[in-house]
Amino acid sequence: MKSDEDVKMISAEAPVLFSKACELFILELTLRSWLHTEENKRRTLQRNDIAGAISRDDVLDFLLDIVPRDEVKVNSCNAEIIFYHQMALLYI
């Protein structure tokens, strides 16, 4: 954040908040990717599982250009995603 010449000072809380936001984002993406892995009856998370999770949700559309899509199978499992998301929030 301080690498930008226009930024003179940042509060002590800002890096902590960015760190927590990144942690929650990675947790959400991992859970959605794991659901894709389980749907394909595998136990190892692969790159195409992450691509599948990204292509399934409009919120993650900003990652479509970054993560390559290899044979992405799109299935609907919104209830299961919500369940895992709620379970993960209990542990945060």
C-alpha positions in Angstrom: 0.0 0.0 0.0 2.8 2.4 0.8 4.5 1.6 -2.6 2.0 4.1 -4.2 3.6 7.6 -4.2 0.2 9.2 -3.5 -0.2 7.2 -0.3 1.5 9.0 2.6 0.2 7.1 5.6 -2.0 4.1 6.3 -3.6 3.3 9.6 -2.4 0.3 11.6 -5.7 -1.5 11.1 -5.6 -1.4 7.3 -3.1 -4.2 6.8 -4.9 -6.4 9.3 -8.2 -5.8 7.5 -6.7 -6.6 4.1 -5.1 -9.7 5.6 -8.5 -10.9 7.0 -10.3 -10.1 3.7 -7.7 -12.2 1.8 -8.0 -15.1 4.2 -11.8 -15.1 3.8 -11.6 -14.9 0.0 -9.2 -17.8 -0.2 -11.4 -19.8 2.2 -14.4 -19.2 0.1 -12.7 -20.0 -3.2 -11.2 -23.2 -1.6 -14.6 -24.4 -0.4 -16.2 -23.8 -3.7 -13.3 -25.6 -5.5 -13.5 -28.5 -3.0 -17.2 -29.0 -3.9 -16.3 -29.2 -7.5 -13.6 -31.9 -6.6 -16.2 -33.9 -4.6 -18.7 -33.7 -7.5 -16.1 -35.4 -9.7 -15.5 -38.0 -7.0 -11.9 -37.1 -6.4 -9.9 -36.4 -3.2 -7.3 -34.1 -4.8 -8.0 -30.5 -5.6 -6.9 -29.6 -9.1 -6.6 -26.4 -11.2 -9.8 -27.3 -13.1 -11.7 -27.4 -9.8 -10.7 -23.9 -9.1 -11.7 -22.9 -12.7 -15.0 -24.7 -12.2 -15.7 -22.8 -9.0 -14.9 -19.5 -10.7 -17.1 -20.2 -13.7 -20.1 -21.2 -11.5 -20.4 -18.0 -9.6 -20.9 -14.5 -11.0 -19.2 -12.9 -8.1 -15.9 -14.5 -9.2 -16.2 -13.4 -12.8 -13.2 -11.1 -12.4 -11.0 -14.2 -12.2 -12.2 -15.7 -15.5 -9.4 -14.1 -17.5 -6.7 -15.1 -15.0 -7.5 -18.7 -14.3 -7.5 -21.0 -17.4 -10.5 -23.1 -18.0 -9.8 -26.8 -18.8 -12.9 -28.8 -19.5 -15.0 -27.1 -16.8 -18.2 -29.0 -15.9 -20.8 -26.7 -14.5 -23.3 -28.3 -12.1 -25.7 -26.5 -9.7 -25.2 -27.1 -6.1 -26.1 -23.8 -4.5 -27.5 -25.3 -1.3 -24.4 -27.3 -0.7 -22.2 -24.2 -1.3 -24.2 -22.3 1.2 -24.0 -25.1 3.8 -20.2 -25.3 3.5 -19.9 -21.6 3.6 -21.9 -21.4 6.8 -19.9 -24.2 8.3 -16.7 -22.4 7.5 -17.9 -19.2 9.1 -18.4 -21.0 12.4 -14.7 -21.7 12.6 -13.6 -18.1 11.9 
